[in-house]
Amino acid sequence: MTRFIKLTNLKDERPIYMNVDYIGHIYSAGSKIDYGRVSEEAHTVIGTTTHNNGGFKVIEPVHVIFTMLEELNQ
């Protein structure tokens, strides 16, 4: 059975549906500061094993994603 989690894209807050069987990495990324201003808020990067694009930038923190994954396994 294919299992998905729904995440929120950092750029435009549109939903991203991630197949949990192909998650390759998850990590927190800090804010990006350009010319003394925050150009990108702190976020989480989640990537797949099937595509080498560096991952998707999402709003949900790492601990929330792990909670979603744990709930799927119950």
NULUM-35013 format. One line per 8 residues: number of its first residue (from 1); their letters; for each residue x, y, z of N, C-alpha, C. Coordinates in steps of 0.001 Angstrom, whole numbers, plus 500000, padded with zeros to 6 digits. Example, Ala and Ser with C-alpha at 12.3 -4.5 7.8 and 13.67 -1.06 7.14 Angstrom:
BEGIN
1	AS	513190 494310 507800 512300 495500 507800 513200 496700 507800 ~ 512850 497750 507080 513670 498940 507140 512900 500030 507870
END
This chain:
BEGIN
1	MTRFIKLT	500836 498821 500000 500000 500000 500000 500888 501251 500000 ~ 500601 502194 499147 501340 503443 499070 500845 504397 500146 ~ 501791 505005 500848 501447 505924 501936 502058 507293 501646 ~ 501269 508340 501835 501705 509703 501583 501509 510565 502826 ~ 502348 511592 502959 502117 512628 503951 501975 513941 503196 ~ 501174 514831 503749 500934 516133 503126 501786 517177 503837 ~ 502634 517862 503070 503495 518909 503593 503179 520221 502889 ~ 503715 521326 503414 503429 522646 502867 504690 523248 502272
9	NLKDERPI	504640 523597 500989 505763 524192 500281 506103 525549 500901 ~ 507387 525797 501157 507830 527054 501755 507570 528241 500831 ~ 507779 528063 499548 507715 529171 498595 506311 529748 498442 ~ 505329 528894 498185 503990 529409 497901 502894 528775 498749 ~ 503280 528015 499767 502362 527374 500715 501357 526431 500044 ~ 501739 525887 498897 500912 524871 498236 501260 523505 498820 ~ 500329 522560 498780 500608 521238 499346 501587 520431 498496 ~ 502403 519648 499189 503293 518670 498564 502940 517331 499191
17	YMNVDYIG	502680 516333 498372 502370 514995 498866 503588 514121 498650 ~ 504159 513627 499744 505397 512869 499710 505117 511395 499998 ~ 505576 510522 499107 505478 509080 499322 506526 508715 500372 ~ 506089 508228 501518 507001 507994 502638 507999 506873 502368 ~ 507695 506005 501421 508610 504912 501111 509859 505390 500375 ~ 509839 506617 499857 510964 507128 499076 511634 508351 499697 ~ 511412 508592 500989 512090 509702 501660 513550 509314 501849 ~ 514429 510148 501346 515862 509872 501431 516567 510678 502508
25	HIYSAGSK	516108 511910 502752 516723 512737 503787 515739 513789 504287 ~ 515943 514175 505540 515168 515235 506177 516140 515999 507064 ~ 516173 517325 506918 517009 518117 507818 516478 519536 507933 ~ 516828 520182 509036 516446 521573 509279 517445 522498 508613 ~ 516957 523590 508062 517811 524607 507465 517473 525939 508128 ~ 518481 526681 508472 518267 527964 509131 517841 529044 508158 ~ 517587 530216 508707 517226 531366 507883 518388 531771 507002 ~ 518077 532305 505840 519097 532809 504931 519036 534330 504964
33	IDYGRVSE	520177 534952 505188 520234 536402 505291 521050 536953 504132 ~ 520444 537843 503354 521110 538525 502251 521047 540020 502500 ~ 522182 540654 502445 522263 542101 502618 521594 542592 503890 ~ 521766 541822 504973 521236 542197 506273 519749 541949 506464 ~ 519089 541324 505506 517664 541026 505610 517431 539533 505457 ~ 516409 539036 506104 516059 537620 505987 515409 537414 504625 ~ 516082 536660 503754 515521 536404 502424 514801 535060 502367 ~ 515054 534202 503365 514388 532906 503415 514279 532491 504875
41	EAHTVIGT	513066 532207 505305 512821 531805 506687 513412 530417 506958 ~ 513597 530105 508233 514028 528760 508619 512986 527760 508134 ~ 513450 526603 507687 512552 525616 507094 513161 524229 507206 ~ 512453 523241 506674 512923 521863 506615 513094 521476 505157 ~ 514127 520701 504883 514337 520156 503542 514080 518663 503613 ~ 513235 518171 502705 512934 516746 502639 513137 516297 501196 ~ 513923 515254 501016 514247 514791 499676 513887 513343 499455 ~ 513842 512961 498192 513484 511596 497839 514697 510839 497306
49	TTHNNGGF	514590 509529 497357 515661 508681 496833 515576 508540 495328 ~ 514480 508978 494735 514255 508775 493309 514594 509985 492452 ~ 514987 511104 493082 515253 512307 492305 516377 513089 492971 ~ 517307 513570 492207 518467 514271 492738 518308 515787 492572 ~ 517277 516341 493204 517044 517776 493093 517398 518535 494362 ~ 517964 517876 495342 518323 518533 496590 517217 518546 497619 ~ 516017 518261 497229 514910 518187 498171 513925 519327 498040 ~ 512845 519195 498773 511786 520195 498780 511876 520992 500077
57	KVIEPVHV	511702 522290 499990 511703 523161 501164 510274 523257 501666 ~ 510072 522818 502920 508727 522781 503488 508682 523542 504808 ~ 507479 523920 505204 507268 524703 506416 507342 523850 507679 ~ 506847 522628 507622 506755 521786 508816 508135 521490 509393 ~ 508296 521614 510721 509577 521259 511343 509812 519741 511315 ~ 511053 519354 511495 511437 517946 511426 510626 517093 512408 ~ 510462 517564 513643 509748 516741 514637 508294 516506 514241 ~ 507666 517434 513549 506282 517245 513092 506231 516185 511992
65	IFTMLEEL	507210 516208 511099 507262 515203 510024 507468 513815 510618 ~ 508356 513698 511604 508561 512397 512239 507307 511923 512964 ~ 506553 512836 513550 505289 512470 514189 504306 511933 513152 ~ 504237 512591 511977 503370 512102 510897 503765 510686 510483 ~ 505062 510445 510369 505552 509131 509969 505234 508065 511016 ~ 505374 508419 512290 505055 507477 513363 503557 507122 513351 ~ 502709 508123 513090 501270 507866 513050 500889 506935 511905 ~ 501614 507015 510798 501350 506108 509681 501706 504670 509998
73	NQ	502689 504472 510869 503163 503129 511203 502351 502476 512309 ~ 501381 503161 512863 500564 502572 513941 499376 501856 513384
END
